[in-house]
Amino acid sequence: MRKTACLLATAGTVAAFTSNSAVDRPTRVSQSALFGGASGYATTLEGKTSRVANIKERLDTSQMVFTCPAGGLTVAQTQSLRRSLPEGSSVSVVKNTLMARALEGTDYDVATDLAKGPSMWFFIEDDIGGTIKAFNSFAKDFDKKESHAILGGAMEGVVYDPAGVKAIGALPSKDELIARIAGGINAVPTKLARVVKAPNSKLARAIKLATEENSE
């Protein structure tokens, strides 16, 4: 009886340690999975077909795409990159064969040559300048300018090399354009008021002349 009790106690202790180790063991998440890469269902034929269809839909709503090398990013860096992108822009790691297949028959089929090596693809629906600026800032902040340099991009059936994408990124972002327009509109009443109030202004003299002519 005592022997049986000792065996049960030992078994319970072993089970407890086994259970705890299973709970405490950290879950490893691949970077490909973080960026929507292939794993599990996505590696099946049905999954790959669905993946290509999804990419085609994103290409259809994108004004521009560009790519850079994948890999070498931590989970925290990956999340920071995602959060830094403007609304309507997204990034995914896409297997080259699937990306090439998705590009076929679209306005971006000219970018097939860019689908080489492990790559991240950025899909921009609206704010092109803002997205490129966000990525450049991310690369600078996390010292990834060399390891994750932009490889190229495509827009309106034209392929751009890294210098071309950089030039596009130098254009004002959507928010910057809105701010400039708003600033210009707000400045109009102020400038008009200064002109009207100026006693020696051309407008004042013109109004006075017109009044005198009408009175005659």
Steps between C-alpha positions, in 0.01 A plus 500: 500500500786733602685412177191581292462836674862586434463414131187715471674790671801469268274485194316811617825689547624401153168600347512835676847581365404377153187718501689807621771464238236479229331816626819696549654404167491814276326481167727572207336696220676523167544842341331367188190432706514851651493652153236262369743248354440133425440254783253216560198538271685758289746233386228283346389538137169647613680734736742618231212561257320705765819690577553595134138615472540715812818662365330573168221679687753711685681581177171603344442761773861620516634812334858383547703207633864475602717232654801451725684199647321303771643340811711625789218686678385436855133475596516848654656646184241329283217646706663843493524489121135404463385775735709763321328451165218739402144375480444303181859374481611150600805274485530125451770241444396315185669195351654602168322235294165608642576869451602442139176310443295775663667768286402325178219674314507810721632852453800389703614208288797718398631451855546123464878536493485653848361174640839353585636384832315526836311828468247720677243668279329828581153563359401869490136590442514872566794682662803412285739765630396441860556124472848528350593764757373275782709208377811718459456631854461146630816386321692795643372462856577126514824515301357301208589736215758259358349162584147605394564747220214543252552275198253671268133565443229539238223750428268543201678233296847645560780333697716727714847426630596591859588856398163539328311379807706737715410792271130413524534482876639855505169633368261648760295243689121519514507659847761752388290599199189540716695715744633720218154544346347577840777748570444669165124526554543641850747757370259643239267691739799641688671623184172640366436684824848657488443618141157647574620676816808648334411867436745541215433167330413468133168341596407797715587745222304294247191494723526876556537568126202279417287678760588843360418392144161363605416819689559707184 
